[in-house]
Amino acid sequence: MKKAIFLTVFVFPAVLILVLSLARPLYGIVWCHDYTYYRVSGQDPSPIDIPGTGISASKLRGYLKDNGYKRFPYTNAARMPGAGKRLKKGDVVIIDDAHSGYVTGSDMIDHFIQVFGSSGKKYTVQNLPKAPIPGKVGGLYRGDTLTQFINRRFKKTFDSIEVWRKQ
């Protein structure tokens, strides 16, 4: 009887906690900078089990700088025809402090926009909602042109666009 109580009270909960901790998702994507950081580094930007939100644009820039990326101002160039064709796979595009994306090829950018009404929600990489989402703004966009990337987030003007390229 004591053995059954011991197993029920101590062993079963301990095994359950162990199993659940091993099964937790690996990544917590909250917003665009998290997604971009994940694509560049392959690292967890915002663990699911740690309270708080994702990384900022300044932390993303710091990571890029510390890992051999060089910043190129791109604001004027981005307004020129064919500007997206100058982007290379592995580049990172950052608009102001508000949005970022990862370049997968010439004029192809993957980026994540928080889903309207779900601010602060952490997604695993595997369950990022794919855009377009009927009736909502946001989701994971794959292969957007530079123009689409800019216009999905900024219907008006922006102050700066920068491209970060690995040297």
C-alpha positions as CSV (number, residue, x, y, z in Angstrom):
1,M,0.0,0.0,0.0
2,K,2.8,2.4,0.9
3,K,4.6,1.6,-2.3
4,A,1.5,2.3,-4.4
5,I,1.0,5.7,-2.6
6,F,4.7,6.5,-3.1
7,L,4.5,5.6,-6.8
8,T,1.3,7.7,-7.2
9,V,2.5,10.7,-5.3
10,F,6.1,10.9,-6.3
11,V,7.2,8.7,-9.2
12,F,4.3,9.3,-11.6
13,P,4.4,13.1,-11.4
14,A,8.2,13.1,-11.7
15,V,8.0,11.0,-14.8
16,L,5.2,13.1,-16.3
17,I,7.2,16.3,-15.7
18,L,10.3,14.8,-17.3
19,V,8.3,13.7,-20.4
20,L,6.6,17.0,-20.8
21,S,9.9,18.9,-20.4
22,L,11.5,16.8,-23.1
23,A,8.5,17.3,-25.4
24,R,8.4,21.1,-25.3
25,P,8.7,22.9,-28.5
26,L,12.2,24.2,-29.4
27,Y,11.4,27.7,-30.6
28,G,9.3,30.6,-29.6
29,I,8.7,33.0,-32.5
30,V,6.8,36.1,-31.3
31,W,7.4,38.6,-34.1
32,C,9.5,39.2,-37.2
33,H,12.9,39.8,-35.5
34,D,12.6,36.4,-33.8
35,Y,11.9,34.7,-37.1
36,T,14.8,36.5,-38.8
37,Y,17.2,35.7,-35.9
38,Y,16.1,32.1,-36.1
39,R,16.7,31.9,-39.9
40,V,20.2,33.5,-39.6
41,S,21.4,31.7,-36.4
42,G,19.4,28.6,-36.1
43,Q,19.1,29.5,-32.4
44,D,16.1,29.8,-30.1
45,P,15.2,33.5,-30.0
46,S,12.6,33.3,-27.3
47,P,12.2,29.9,-25.5
48,I,8.5,28.9,-25.0
49,D,9.0,28.2,-21.3
50,I,10.6,31.5,-20.4
51,P,8.3,34.4,-19.9
52,G,8.7,37.5,-22.0
53,T,8.7,38.5,-25.6
54,G,11.2,38.1,-28.4
55,I,14.3,40.0,-29.4
56,S,14.4,43.6,-30.6
57,A,15.7,45.0,-33.8
58,S,18.8,46.3,-31.9
59,K,19.5,42.8,-30.5
60,L,19.2,41.4,-34.0
61,R,21.6,44.1,-35.4
62,G,24.0,43.3,-32.5
63,Y,23.9,39.6,-33.4
64,L,24.5,40.3,-37.1
65,K,27.4,42.7,-36.4
66,D,29.0,40.2,-33.9
67,N,28.7,37.4,-36.5
68,G,30.4,39.0,-39.5
69,Y,27.6,40.8,-41.2
70,K,28.1,44.3,-42.6
71,R,25.3,46.9,-42.8
72,F,24.5,48.6,-46.0
73,P,22.0,51.6,-46.1
74,Y,19.4,50.7,-48.7
75,T,16.7,53.3,-48.3
76,N,17.2,55.1,-51.6
77,A,18.2,51.9,-53.5
78,A,15.1,50.1,-52.4
79,R,13.0,52.7,-54.3
80,M,14.7,52.0,-57.6
81,P,13.4,49.5,-60.1
82,G,15.0,46.1,-59.7
83,A,16.3,46.8,-56.2
84,G,15.3,43.4,-55.0
85,K,17.4,41.7,-57.6
86,R,20.5,43.0,-55.8
87,L,19.7,41.0,-52.7
88,K,21.6,37.8,-52.1
89,K,20.6,34.6,-50.3
90,G,21.5,35.0,-46.6
91,D,21.0,38.8,-46.5
92,V,18.9,40.3,-43.8
93,V,16.6,43.3,-44.5
94,I,15.5,45.6,-41.7
95,I,13.0,48.4,-42.1
96,D,13.4,51.0,-39.3
97,D,13.1,49.1,-36.0
98,A,9.8,47.8,-37.1
99,H,10.2,44.8,-39.4
100,S,12.8,42.4,-40.7
101,G,13.1,39.5,-43.1
102,Y,15.5,36.8,-44.4
103,V,16.5,36.8,-48.0
104,T,16.3,33.3,-49.6
105,G,17.3,34.4,-53.1
106,S,17.3,37.2,-55.6
107,D,14.2,39.4,-54.7
108,M,12.8,36.6,-52.4
109,I,12.3,37.4,-48.7
110,D,10.8,35.2,-46.0
111,H,9.3,37.2,-43.1
112,F,6.8,36.8,-40.3
113,I,4.2,39.4,-39.3
114,Q,2.4,39.0,-36.0
115,V,-1.1,37.8,-36.5
116,F,-3.6,40.5,-35.7
117,G,-5.3,39.7,-32.4
118,S,-2.6,37.3,-31.3
119,S,0.0,39.8,-30.1
120,G,2.6,38.2,-27.9
121,K,1.7,34.6,-28.8
122,K,4.8,32.3,-29.1
123,Y,4.8,29.9,-32.1
124,T,7.1,27.1,-32.8
125,V,8.9,27.2,-36.1
126,Q,6.8,24.3,-37.2
127,N,3.4,25.9,-36.3
128,L,3.9,29.4,-37.6
129,P,0.7,30.3,-39.3
130,K,1.1,30.5,-43.0
131,A,0.0,33.6,-44.8
132,P,-2.5,34.6,-46.0
133,I,-4.8,33.9,-43.2
134,P,-8.5,34.4,-44.2
135,G,-9.9,37.5,-42.5
136,K,-6.6,38.4,-40.7
137,V,-3.4,40.3,-41.2
138,G,-0.2,38.5,-40.5
139,G,1.5,35.1,-40.7
140,L,4.6,33.7,-42.4
141,Y,5.2,35.0,-45.8
142,R,7.6,33.1,-48.0
143,G,9.3,34.4,-51.2
144,D,7.9,37.9,-51.1
145,T,9.6,40.4,-53.4
146,L,11.2,43.4,-51.8
147,T,8.2,45.5,-52.8
148,Q,5.7,43.0,-51.3
149,F,7.9,42.8,-48.2
150,I,7.8,46.6,-47.7
151,N,4.1,47.0,-48.6
152,R,2.7,44.3,-46.4
153,R,3.9,46.2,-43.4
154,F,4.2,49.9,-44.5
155,K,1.4,51.4,-46.4
156,K,3.0,54.8,-45.9
157,T,6.6,55.8,-45.9
158,F,9.4,54.5,-43.8
159,D,12.6,56.2,-42.6
160,S,15.2,53.6,-43.4
161,I,15.9,50.3,-45.0
162,E,19.2,48.5,-44.3
163,V,20.6,45.3,-45.8
164,W,23.0,43.2,-43.7
165,R,25.3,40.9,-45.6
166,K,27.7,38.3,-44.3
167,Q,31.3,39.3,-45.2
